């Protein structure tokens, strides 16, 4: 079972030769999108981009800050 990170939709896995792989994955309306990254922050951005592709609001790095 993959471990989740501090970002929503991002999981850390052991990759080839025991390297660390950060996976961003999201399922929406029965469609799964998944991308692997070497850096956790990039995976969080990747997850946000997947959300945008599905027409959803991003929840990690790319989320909009509230207006003052």
C-alpha positions as CSV (number, residue, x, y, z in Angstrom):
1,X,0.0,0.0,0.0
2,X,1.5,3.4,-1.0
3,X,2.1,6.0,1.7
4,X,0.3,9.3,1.2
5,X,2.3,12.6,1.5
6,X,1.4,16.0,2.8
7,X,-0.3,16.7,-0.6
8,X,-3.7,15.4,-1.6
9,X,-3.6,12.7,-4.3
10,X,0.2,12.2,-4.0
11,X,1.7,8.9,-2.9
12,X,5.3,7.8,-2.3
13,X,6.5,4.4,-3.7
14,X,9.7,2.5,-4.0
15,X,10.8,2.6,-7.6
16,X,13.4,0.8,-9.6
17,X,16.6,0.2,-7.6
18,X,14.9,1.4,-4.5
19,X,14.5,4.9,-5.7
20,X,11.7,7.1,-4.4
21,X,8.8,7.8,-6.8
22,X,6.0,10.2,-6.1
23,X,2.8,9.3,-7.9
24,X,0.0,11.7,-8.5
25,X,-3.3,9.9,-9.3
26,X,-6.9,10.8,-9.5
27,X,-10.0,8.9,-10.6
28,X,-13.0,10.8,-11.9
29,X,-16.1,9.4,-13.6
30,X,-14.4,6.0,-13.9
31,X,-11.3,7.5,-15.6
32,X,-8.0,7.1,-13.8
33,X,-5.1,9.4,-14.5
34,X,-1.7,8.8,-13.0
35,X,1.8,10.3,-13.4
36,X,5.1,9.6,-11.7
37,X,7.6,12.2,-10.5
38,X,11.0,12.4,-8.8
39,X,10.1,15.4,-6.7
40,X,7.1,15.5,-4.3
41,X,6.2,19.2,-5.1
42,X,6.2,18.4,-8.8
43,X,3.8,15.5,-8.1
44,X,1.5,17.9,-6.2
45,X,1.5,20.2,-9.2
46,X,0.9,17.2,-11.4
47,X,-2.2,16.2,-9.3
48,X,-3.5,19.8,-9.6
49,X,-3.1,19.6,-13.4
50,X,-5.0,16.3,-13.5
51,X,-7.8,18.0,-11.5
52,X,-7.9,20.9,-14.0
53,X,-8.0,18.4,-16.9
54,X,-11.1,16.8,-15.3
55,X,-12.7,20.2,-14.9
56,X,-12.2,20.3,-11.1
57,X,-10.5,22.9,-8.9
58,X,-6.8,22.3,-8.0
59,X,-6.3,21.5,-4.3
60,X,-2.5,21.7,-3.8
61,X,0.0,24.1,-5.2
62,X,-2.1,25.6,-8.0
63,X,-5.2,26.3,-5.9
64,X,-6.4,29.9,-5.9
65,X,-5.7,32.0,-2.8
66,X,-8.7,33.7,-1.2
67,X,-9.3,37.3,-2.2
68,X,-8.7,39.9,0.5
